[in-house]
Amino acid sequence: MFRLFLPICLFLASCRPVPVALRSWDLLDQKHAALWRVSGIPDEGVISVAEGELTLPAGQPMTGCKFPAWTELGLPGTSYAISYEAVRVEGDDIFGMCTFPVSSHEAHATFVLGGWGGTVTGISSIDFSDANENSTRGEQRYQNGTWYRVRIEVRPEDIRAWINDRPMVNVNIKGRKVGLRPGFIDHCLPFGFATWNTVGKVRNIRVERLN
């Protein structure tokens, strides 16, 4: 009986799915921190990276930065997640605004934190409508000096986002137009952050592939 049971157990064990290690990147570690660049937006502040934090001073009115090595390093354009922490140091408007690729639509989008008076949160743009106007619009009060955890998931048919584990965005993008708001946000391509009349910081920027 034992001789029969053992081969069956080995066979069943071999049929179990083997977990696949998904690759991830820390974009502020020692290897990647030096790859960040100013965006080239007119009258922007001078960004800096130190002690694991990316600082964006207030611009006139906008400051941006970009990570141009995204494609070169083989980072994904779909089926991936971005996580980071952001804080508004001074000001009362947008901080930690993240622009990211949506390659299923051959496009990019932006996750806005604290826009239009300091509370509007959502995706710009869906079907040519900004976060202030489309179905992703949400309200979140942000306190200066407080770090907020952000997670964005990008899949071929949807974009989702959370702040401090609170669901903020869950939008189906199948058959819809995804794009950037007109203006200087395209200076942050292919991936980057921006602030508006505000001093902000970002840390713990991680990108991971999703199943």
Backbone as JSON, one array per atom type, in Angstrom:
{
  "sequence": "MFRLFLPICLFLASCRPVPVALRSWDLLDQKHAALWRVSGIPDEGVISVAEGELTLPAGQPMTGCKFPAWTELGLPGTSYAISYEAVRVEGDDIFGMCTFPVSSHEAHATFVLGGWGGTVTGISSIDFSDANENSTRGEQRYQNGTWYRVRIEVRPEDIRAWINDRPMVNVNIKGRKVGLRPGFIDHCLPFGFATWNTVGKVRNIRVERLN",
  "N": [[0.84, -1.21, 0.0], [1.93, 1.23, 0.8], [3.91, 1.54, -1.12], [2.4, 2.08, -3.4], [1.06, 4.41, -2.68], [3.02, 6.39, -2.35], [4.15, 7.03, -5.02], [1.8, 8.16, -6.14], [1.42, 10.41, -4.55], [3.73, 11.86, -5.22], [3.21, 12.34, -7.89], [0.89, 13.96, -7.78], [1.93, 16.16, -6.45], [3.68, 17.12, -8.35], [1.95, 18.18, -10.15], [0.97, 20.51, -9.12], [0.61, 24.08, -9.37], [3.51, 25.98, -10.04], [4.85, 28.61, -8.24], [5.57, 31.72, -9.8], [8.26, 33.88, -9.84], [7.82, 37.26, -9.8], [9.18, 40.03, -11.45], [10.58, 42.94, -9.94], [11.24, 46.45, -9.41], [13.15, 48.9, -7.72], [13.0, 52.18, -7.82], [14.38, 54.17, -6.57], [16.63, 53.19, -5.45], [20.19, 52.63, -4.9], [21.21, 52.02, -7.4], [19.37, 53.07, -9.26], [18.7, 55.69, -8.56], [20.26, 57.76, -9.6], [19.35, 58.06, -12.16], [17.19, 59.7, -12.54], [15.75, 62.63, -13.98], [15.45, 66.2, -14.62], [12.4, 67.6, -15.86], [12.18, 69.57, -17.8], [10.21, 71.42, -17.96], [9.05, 74.74, -18.39], [10.21, 77.25, -16.12], [10.31, 75.6, -13.88], [10.99, 74.1, -10.62], [14.13, 72.98, -9.19], [14.78, 69.65, -9.09], [15.72, 67.14, -6.65], [17.51, 64.26, -5.48], [17.94, 62.49, -2.62], [18.95, 60.56, 0.15], [17.05, 58.57, -0.28], [14.77, 59.94, -1.02], [12.8, 61.77, -3.32], [12.69, 65.04, -4.18], [10.54, 67.65, -5.1], [10.58, 70.9, -5.72], [8.47, 73.87, -5.5], [7.17, 75.06, -8.56], [6.73, 77.5, -11.23], [4.03, 77.54, -12.76], [4.56, 74.87, -12.22], [6.39, 71.9, -11.42], [8.36, 69.23, -12.61], [9.56, 65.83, -13.04], [11.39, 63.13, -14.57], [11.82, 59.68, -15.54], [13.77, 58.57, -17.69], [14.93, 56.14, -18.38], [13.16, 54.08, -18.41], [12.11, 52.37, -20.56], [14.52, 51.35, -21.58], [15.47, 49.83, -19.43], [13.69, 47.79, -19.45], [11.24, 47.94, -18.16], [7.75, 47.31, -17.52], [4.85, 48.05, -19.64], [2.25, 47.46, -19.37], [0.02, 45.47, -17.34], [1.13, 45.78, -14.73], [2.26, 47.18, -11.57], [2.5, 50.21, -9.74], [3.93, 51.5, -6.87], [4.2, 53.88, -4.26], [5.18, 56.45, -1.9], [3.94, 59.62, -0.97], [4.27, 63.09, -0.05], [2.9, 66.24, 0.78], [4.67, 69.02, 1.24], [4.73, 71.86, 1.36], [2.21, 74.25, 0.46], [-1.01, 73.97, -1.27], [-2.0, 72.37, -3.26], [-1.67, 70.21, -6.13], [0.33, 67.32, -5.57], [2.83, 64.73, -5.72], [1.94, 63.73, -8.16], [1.56, 61.33, -10.61], [2.77, 60.21, -13.69], [2.38, 57.74, -16.14], [3.03, 54.82, -18.25], [0.61, 53.39, -20.51], [0.56, 50.94, -22.24], [-1.09, 49.21, -23.61], [-2.88, 50.82, -24.84], [-1.26, 52.36, -26.3], [-0.41, 54.73, -25.06], [-0.22, 57.26, -22.43], [-1.01, 58.01, -19.0], [-2.13, 60.01, -16.19], [-2.03, 60.0, -12.67], [-3.67, 61.96, -10.5], [-3.13, 63.75, -7.54], [-4.72, 65.62, -5.19], [-5.68, 67.82, -6.68], [-7.23, 70.78, -8.27], [-7.93, 72.69, -6.22], [-7.05, 71.21, -4.1], [-8.11, 68.73, -3.27], [-9.15, 66.97, -5.22], [-8.89, 63.81, -6.75], [-7.79, 61.5, -9.13], [-7.82, 60.07, -12.51], [-6.2, 61.48, -15.26], [-6.03, 61.48, -18.68], [-9.39, 60.45, -19.45], [-11.15, 59.53, -22.23], [-10.74, 62.12, -23.21], [-11.38, 63.69, -21.05], [-10.56, 65.32, -18.0], [-9.32, 64.4, -14.67], [-10.9, 65.87, -12.99], [-13.32, 65.87, -14.23], [-14.14, 63.38, -15.2], [-15.28, 59.91, -14.65], [-13.54, 58.89, -12.78], [-13.08, 60.68, -10.82], [-12.45, 61.55, -7.47], [-12.68, 62.47, -3.99], [-10.35, 63.53, -1.63], [-9.0, 64.46, 1.38], [-5.98, 66.05, 2.06], [-3.24, 66.31, 4.25], [-0.73, 68.58, 4.99], [2.63, 67.54, 5.42], [2.09, 64.92, 6.0], [2.63, 61.59, 5.08], [1.45, 59.74, 2.3], [0.38, 56.6, 1.19], [0.51, 55.22, -2.0], [-0.9, 53.25, -4.57], [-0.92, 52.05, -7.83], [-2.46, 50.2, -10.34], [-2.03, 48.87, -13.52], [-3.64, 47.52, -16.18], [-4.47, 45.73, -19.26], [-7.21, 46.29, -19.68], [-8.12, 47.85, -17.62], [-7.62, 50.4, -15.1], [-6.54, 50.84, -11.83], [-6.49, 52.33, -8.57], [-5.22, 53.1, -5.3], [-5.22, 54.82, -2.16], [-3.55, 54.86, 0.8], [-4.58, 52.28, 1.13], [-7.23, 52.7, 0.57], [-9.71, 52.33, -1.83], [-9.6, 54.25, -4.76], [-9.73, 54.58, -7.52], [-11.22, 52.75, -10.13], [-11.42, 51.92, -13.1], [-12.74, 50.95, -16.2], [-11.03, 50.62, -19.19], [-11.32, 49.58, -21.67], [-11.75, 49.95, -25.09], [-11.79, 52.69, -24.82], [-10.57, 56.1, -24.88], [-7.41, 56.84, -23.81], [-5.27, 59.23, -22.42], [-3.09, 62.15, -22.13], [-3.51, 65.18, -20.22], [-3.77, 68.29, -21.9], [-0.89, 70.41, -22.13], [2.06, 70.83, -20.1], [2.54, 68.34, -19.0], [3.38, 66.24, -20.54], [6.09, 66.43, -20.56], [7.01, 64.8, -18.61], [7.21, 62.24, -19.5], [8.8, 59.02, -20.11], [7.82, 58.16, -17.69], [7.07, 59.64, -14.61], [6.99, 62.29, -12.07], [5.1, 65.06, -10.71], [4.43, 68.39, -9.46], [2.2, 71.08, -8.48], [2.4, 74.4, -8.0], [3.41, 73.77, -5.51], [5.37, 72.26, -2.92], [6.68, 69.08, -2.9], [7.37, 65.66, -1.91], [8.6, 62.4, -2.79], [8.88, 58.93, -2.13], [10.15, 55.51, -1.8], [9.6, 54.31, -4.36], [8.32, 51.89, -6.31], [8.13, 49.38, -8.83], [6.32, 46.71, -10.19], [5.8, 43.63, -11.89], [2.64, 42.24, -12.85], [0.57, 39.31, -12.59]],
  "CA": [[0.0, 0.0, 0.0], [2.83, 2.39, 0.88], [4.6, 1.7, -2.4], [1.46, 2.68, -4.35], [0.69, 5.75, -2.22], [4.11, 7.34, -2.55], [4.17, 7.57, -6.4], [0.63, 9.01, -6.38], [1.7, 11.7, -3.9], [4.73, 12.57, -6.01], [2.56, 12.78, -9.13], [0.02, 15.08, -7.46], [2.77, 17.3, -6.11], [4.26, 17.66, -9.59], [0.89, 18.85, -10.91], [0.63, 21.79, -8.5], [1.23, 25.23, -10.03], [4.75, 26.46, -9.44], [4.83, 30.08, -8.17], [6.52, 32.4, -10.65], [8.77, 35.11, -9.23], [7.58, 38.42, -10.64], [10.28, 40.97, -11.3], [10.24, 44.27, -9.42], [12.3, 47.45, -9.47], [13.13, 49.99, -6.75], [13.51, 53.26, -8.66], [15.18, 55.11, -5.79], [17.77, 52.54, -4.82], [21.49, 53.19, -5.29], [21.41, 51.79, -8.82], [18.45, 53.82, -10.12], [18.46, 57.07, -8.12], [20.97, 58.73, -10.44], [18.76, 58.07, -13.5], [16.11, 60.68, -12.61], [16.11, 63.86, -14.68], [14.46, 67.28, -14.65], [11.49, 67.39, -16.98], [12.31, 70.6, -18.83], [9.05, 72.32, -17.93], [9.49, 76.12, -18.15], [10.1, 77.84, -14.78], [10.13, 74.59, -12.84], [12.0, 74.04, -9.59], [15.21, 72.02, -9.42], [14.55, 68.44, -8.31], [16.88, 66.52, -6.04], [17.33, 62.92, -4.92], [18.86, 62.3, -1.51], [18.49, 59.74, 1.27], [15.87, 57.81, -0.66], [13.61, 60.79, -1.28], [12.8, 62.63, -4.5], [12.08, 66.31, -3.78], [10.12, 68.53, -6.19], [10.22, 72.24, -5.22], [7.38, 74.55, -6.2], [7.51, 75.73, -9.81], [5.9, 78.65, -11.59], [3.5, 76.99, -11.51], [4.67, 73.41, -12.21], [7.7, 71.24, -11.42], [8.25, 67.83, -12.98], [10.77, 65.03, -13.21], [11.13, 61.97, -15.4], [12.72, 58.53, -15.46], [13.86, 58.23, -19.11], [15.47, 54.79, -18.6], [12.07, 53.1, -18.23], [12.1, 51.39, -21.64], [15.85, 50.75, -21.65], [15.61, 48.84, -18.36], [12.71, 46.74, -19.65], [10.07, 48.03, -17.29], [6.54, 46.99, -18.3], [3.91, 49.1, -20.02], [0.91, 47.02, -18.97], [0.05, 44.38, -16.35], [2.14, 46.1, -13.73], [1.81, 48.04, -10.48], [3.4, 51.23, -9.21], [3.63, 51.9, -5.5], [5.09, 54.92, -3.74], [4.64, 57.31, -0.85], [4.07, 61.04, -1.33], [3.9, 64.04, 0.99], [2.87, 67.66, 0.42], [5.45, 69.73, 2.25], [4.19, 73.22, 1.4], [1.24, 74.52, -0.6], [-2.34, 73.39, -1.08], [-2.48, 71.87, -4.55], [-1.23, 68.88, -6.57], [1.64, 66.79, -5.19], [2.92, 63.29, -5.97], [1.19, 63.4, -9.38], [2.36, 60.32, -11.3], [2.47, 59.94, -15.1], [2.84, 56.37, -16.36], [2.63, 54.26, -19.55], [-0.52, 52.46, -20.69], [0.98, 50.52, -23.57], [-2.2, 48.54, -24.31], [-3.55, 51.87, -25.61], [-0.2, 53.18, -26.89], [-0.67, 56.03, -24.44], [0.16, 57.47, -21.04], [-2.04, 58.65, -18.18], [-1.62, 60.64, -14.98], [-2.82, 59.9, -11.45], [-3.61, 63.27, -9.87], [-3.4, 63.81, -6.1], [-4.92, 66.93, -4.58], [-5.86, 68.88, -7.68], [-8.42, 71.61, -8.32], [-8.24, 73.19, -4.89], [-6.37, 70.45, -3.07], [-8.75, 67.47, -2.86], [-9.57, 66.09, -6.33], [-7.99, 62.7, -7.02], [-8.31, 60.67, -10.21], [-7.0, 59.83, -13.7], [-6.26, 62.37, -16.43], [-7.42, 61.78, -19.02], [-10.19, 59.36, -20.02], [-12.05, 60.08, -23.27], [-10.43, 63.55, -23.3], [-11.85, 64.4, -19.85], [-9.61, 65.28, -16.9], [-9.76, 63.79, -13.42], [-11.94, 66.72, -12.4], [-14.55, 65.8, -15.02], [-14.55, 62.03, -15.59], [-15.85, 59.04, -13.61], [-12.54, 58.52, -11.78], [-12.95, 61.76, -9.82], [-12.73, 61.27, -6.07], [-12.3, 63.54, -3.06], [-9.5, 63.09, -0.53], [-8.34, 65.58, 2.07], [-4.57, 65.79, 2.31], [-2.68, 67.15, 5.29], [0.69, 68.82, 4.78], [3.51, 66.85, 6.35], [1.66, 63.53, 6.17], [2.94, 60.72, 3.95], [0.33, 58.93, 1.81], [0.77, 55.43, 0.39], [-0.21, 55.17, -3.27], [-0.69, 52.08, -5.42], [-1.61, 52.12, -9.12], [-2.35, 48.97, -11.13], [-2.34, 49.12, -14.93], [-3.88, 46.3, -16.96], [-4.94, 46.07, -20.61], [-8.59, 46.73, -19.74], [-8.54, 48.68, -16.49], [-6.66, 51.09, -14.24], [-7.03, 50.92, -10.46], [-5.58, 53.06, -7.69], [-5.57, 53.16, -3.89], [-4.45, 55.7, -1.28], [-3.63, 54.28, 2.14], [-5.43, 51.1, 0.99], [-8.6, 53.09, 0.25], [-9.9, 52.34, -3.29], [-9.9, 55.57, -5.3], [-10.0, 54.48, -8.96], [-11.43, 51.43, -10.73], [-12.04, 52.33, -14.36], [-12.57, 50.1, -17.37], [-10.54, 51.44, -20.31], [-11.49, 48.86, -22.93], [-12.43, 50.72, -26.12], [-11.85, 54.11, -24.48], [-9.38, 56.88, -25.19], [-6.56, 57.19, -22.68], [-4.28, 60.2, -22.87], [-2.64, 63.16, -21.17], [-4.1, 66.5, -20.25], [-2.94, 69.24, -22.66], [-0.01, 71.21, -21.29], [3.44, 70.41, -19.98], [2.69, 67.06, -18.33], [4.09, 65.32, -21.42], [7.52, 66.51, -20.29], [7.33, 63.79, -17.61], [7.24, 60.92, -20.13], [7.73, 58.01, -20.12], [7.35, 57.95, -16.32], [7.57, 60.73, -13.79], [6.14, 62.9, -11.06], [4.99, 66.51, -10.85], [3.68, 69.16, -8.46], [1.62, 72.32, -9.01], [2.45, 75.44, -6.96], [3.49, 73.01, -4.27], [6.57, 71.49, -2.64], [6.32, 67.71, -2.59], [8.41, 64.63, -1.89], [8.17, 61.04, -3.1], [9.85, 57.92, -1.71], [9.74, 54.1, -1.94], [8.98, 54.11, -5.68], [8.54, 50.5, -6.75], [7.36, 48.9, -9.98], [6.33, 45.25, -10.2], [4.93, 42.98, -12.87], [1.47, 41.55, -12.32], [0.13, 38.14, -13.37]],
  "C": [[0.87, 1.25, 0.0], [3.52, 2.63, -0.44], [3.7, 2.36, -3.45], [1.17, 4.12, -3.98], [1.78, 6.77, -2.52], [4.19, 7.85, -3.97], [3.0, 8.47, -6.7], [0.86, 10.39, -5.77], [2.69, 12.51, -4.71], [4.12, 13.11, -7.29], [1.68, 14.0, -8.87], [0.82, 16.32, -7.14], [3.34, 17.94, -7.36], [3.24, 18.41, -10.41], [0.51, 20.19, -10.31], [1.29, 22.93, -9.25], [2.48, 25.67, -9.29], [4.72, 27.98, -9.42], [5.93, 30.68, -9.05], [6.95, 33.7, -9.98], [8.59, 36.27, -10.19], [8.68, 39.45, -10.39], [9.78, 42.31, -10.76], [11.47, 45.15, -9.46], [12.08, 48.49, -8.37], [13.79, 51.18, -7.45], [14.24, 54.35, -7.89], [16.31, 54.42, -5.05], [19.06, 53.11, -5.39], [21.72, 53.09, -6.79], [20.61, 52.74, -9.68], [18.31, 55.3, -9.76], [19.1, 58.1, -9.04], [20.36, 58.86, -11.84], [17.6, 59.06, -13.64], [16.61, 61.97, -13.23], [15.04, 64.93, -14.49], [13.61, 67.11, -15.9], [11.7, 68.37, -18.12], [11.09, 71.5, -18.94], [9.54, 73.75, -17.66], [9.23, 76.57, -16.71], [9.82, 76.82, -13.68], [11.23, 74.7, -11.79], [13.04, 72.98, -9.92], [15.01, 70.81, -8.51], [15.85, 67.96, -7.69], [16.51, 65.14, -5.52], [18.38, 62.72, -3.84], [18.2, 61.47, -0.42], [17.16, 59.05, 0.95], [14.63, 58.62, -0.92], [13.83, 61.65, -2.51], [12.02, 63.89, -4.13], [11.78, 67.14, -5.01], [9.71, 69.88, -5.6], [9.07, 72.84, -6.02], [7.91, 75.2, -7.47], [6.61, 76.91, -10.04], [5.08, 78.35, -12.85], [3.84, 75.51, -11.29], [6.12, 72.96, -12.17], [7.49, 69.77, -11.76], [9.59, 67.14, -13.0], [10.4, 63.8, -14.01], [12.19, 60.91, -15.19], [12.87, 57.99, -16.88], [14.36, 56.82, -19.38], [14.41, 53.7, -18.52], [12.12, 52.0, -19.3], [13.42, 50.63, -21.72], [16.04, 49.65, -20.62], [14.59, 47.71, -18.47], [11.55, 46.76, -18.7], [8.8, 47.88, -18.11], [5.69, 48.2, -18.62], [2.47, 48.73, -19.73], [1.08, 45.81, -18.06], [1.16, 44.61, -15.34], [1.53, 47.02, -12.67], [2.92, 49.01, -10.11], [2.99, 51.5, -7.77], [4.65, 52.93, -5.05], [4.41, 55.62, -2.58], [4.9, 58.76, -1.25], [3.62, 61.91, -0.17], [3.88, 65.44, 0.39], [3.53, 68.43, 1.55], [4.91, 71.14, 2.46], [3.22, 73.4, 0.24], [-0.09, 73.84, -0.33], [-2.9, 72.84, -2.38], [-1.85, 70.52, -4.85], [0.17, 68.55, -6.06], [1.66, 65.3, -5.54], [2.14, 62.84, -7.19], [2.05, 62.51, -10.27], [1.86, 60.1, -12.73], [3.12, 58.62, -15.48], [2.35, 55.84, -17.71], [1.42, 53.35, -19.45], [-0.34, 51.9, -22.09], [-0.1, 49.76, -24.32], [-2.96, 49.53, -25.19], [-2.54, 52.78, -26.32], [-0.29, 54.61, -26.38], [-0.04, 56.1, -23.06], [-1.0, 58.13, -20.32], [-1.39, 59.2, -16.92], [-2.58, 60.41, -13.82], [-2.6, 61.18, -10.66], [-3.96, 63.15, -8.39], [-3.56, 65.27, -5.68], [-5.08, 68.07, -5.56], [-7.12, 69.7, -7.49], [-8.85, 72.04, -6.91], [-7.71, 72.33, -3.77], [-6.97, 69.12, -2.69], [-9.03, 66.5, -3.99], [-8.48, 65.07, -6.64], [-8.6, 61.83, -8.11], [-7.35, 60.6, -11.38], [-7.27, 60.89, -14.76], [-5.42, 61.74, -17.54], [-8.08, 60.51, -19.59], [-11.19, 59.99, -20.98], [-11.97, 61.61, -23.3], [-10.93, 64.36, -22.11], [-10.86, 64.22, -18.72], [-10.2, 64.6, -15.67], [-10.87, 64.57, -12.76], [-13.3, 66.51, -13.06], [-15.02, 64.38, -15.31], [-14.95, 61.17, -14.38], [-14.83, 58.63, -12.55], [-12.41, 59.56, -10.68], [-13.34, 61.28, -8.43], [-12.26, 62.43, -5.22], [-11.5, 62.93, -1.92], [-8.86, 64.32, 0.09], [-6.91, 65.19, 2.41], [-4.03, 66.8, 3.32], [-1.19, 67.34, 5.03], [1.52, 68.13, 5.86], [3.17, 65.4, 6.59], [1.99, 62.73, 4.91], [1.73, 59.86, 3.61], [0.86, 57.81, 0.92], [-0.12, 55.33, -0.84], [0.11, 53.86, -3.98], [-1.55, 52.24, -6.67], [-1.39, 50.81, -9.84], [-2.85, 49.24, -12.54], [-2.47, 47.79, -15.65], [-4.44, 46.68, -18.32], [-6.35, 46.66, -20.65], [-9.01, 47.58, -18.55], [-7.34, 49.32, -15.81], [-7.3, 51.2, -12.86], [-6.01, 51.68, -9.61], [-6.15, 53.1, -6.28], [-4.71, 54.22, -3.2], [-4.65, 55.21, 0.15], [-4.62, 53.12, 2.18], [-6.9, 51.44, 0.73], [-8.76, 53.11, -1.27], [-10.33, 53.72, -3.77], [-10.3, 55.52, -6.77], [-10.19, 53.02, -9.33], [-12.18, 51.67, -12.03], [-11.71, 51.35, -15.48], [-12.16, 50.97, -18.55], [-10.67, 50.73, -21.65], [-12.3, 49.7, -23.92], [-12.51, 52.21, -25.85], [-10.53, 54.8, -24.81], [-8.67, 57.24, -23.9], [-5.49, 58.15, -23.16], [-3.93, 61.19, -21.78], [-3.41, 64.45, -21.31], [-3.2, 67.43, -21.07], [-2.11, 70.11, -21.72], [1.37, 70.59, -21.21], [3.62, 69.05, -19.33], [3.41, 66.05, -19.21], [5.6, 65.4, -21.26], [7.97, 65.46, -19.27], [7.38, 62.37, -18.19], [8.66, 60.37, -20.15], [7.12, 57.72, -18.74], [7.91, 59.08, -15.47], [6.57, 61.24, -12.8], [6.12, 64.41, -11.26], [4.21, 67.09, -9.67], [3.17, 70.44, -9.12], [1.57, 73.35, -7.89], [2.65, 74.85, -5.57], [4.88, 72.37, -4.14], [6.15, 70.09, -2.23], [7.53, 66.8, -2.56], [7.78, 63.28, -2.19], [9.27, 60.09, -2.64], [9.28, 56.52, -1.96], [9.01, 53.85, -3.26], [9.32, 52.72, -6.18], [7.6, 50.16, -7.91], [7.45, 47.38, -9.98], [5.41, 44.73, -11.3], [3.78, 42.29, -12.17], [1.17, 40.34, -13.2], [-0.93, 38.56, -14.36]]
}
